Amino acid sequence: DNLTNDHEVKHMSHLPGFYESWDTTNDSIWDDDESTMSRHYGEIVSGNLHVLLLHMIQRGGKDFRMAFFWTYQNWTTPSRVFRKLVELFEAPDDVSRTDLKRIRKSVTNTIKYWLEEGSLDFLDTTLSEDLQTFLDFTPPI
């Protein structure tokens, strides 16, 4: 299948490779970087939620996104992923307008993919309400 052909995510589906190096619940996603991501011969084998989301938004392809959404519930929650995506969308002031537009478009496309492929996650009332609030108060890209 396509997932095993993508060198970047070849090992990503092996769940022991995922880890939370610390509780990232209250930390800013923007305070992290990919230095905590573990690679083996260029392939991602582990990373905390922050670095995996940052990678997905900044550089990850469709196969990486697919692998992430196939496996994330084994080590985090839909609400936590959604909160972190919103945090990415609301980038800090020092992000350039060009980067902000690119990041927001990528976050929007990621949420769209999630809705199309993992829509059962949004049957949760709280997550559904959070999505509606995000849509109601999000400026157009």
HELIX and SHEET records of a PDB file:
HELIX    1   1 ASN A    2  ASN A    5  1                                   4    
HELIX    2   2 HIS A    7  VAL A    9  5                                   3    
HELIX    3   3 LEU A   15  GLY A   17  5                                   3    
HELIX    4   4 ILE A   29  ASP A   31  5                                   3    
HELIX    5   5 GLU A   34  THR A   36  5                                   3    
HELIX    6   6 LEU A   49  GLN A   58  1                                  10    
HELIX    7   7 LYS A   62  THR A   71  1                                  10    
HELIX    8   8 TYR A   72  ASN A   74  5                                   3    
HELIX    9   9 PRO A   78  PHE A   89  1                                  12    
HELIX   10  10 ARG A   97  GLU A  117  1                                  21    
HELIX   11  11 SER A  119  LEU A  123  5                                   5    
HELIX   12  12 THR A  125  PHE A  137  1                                  13    
SHEET    1   A 2 SER A  38  HIS A  40  0                                        
SHEET    2   A 2 GLU A  43  SER A  46 -1                                        
END                                                                             
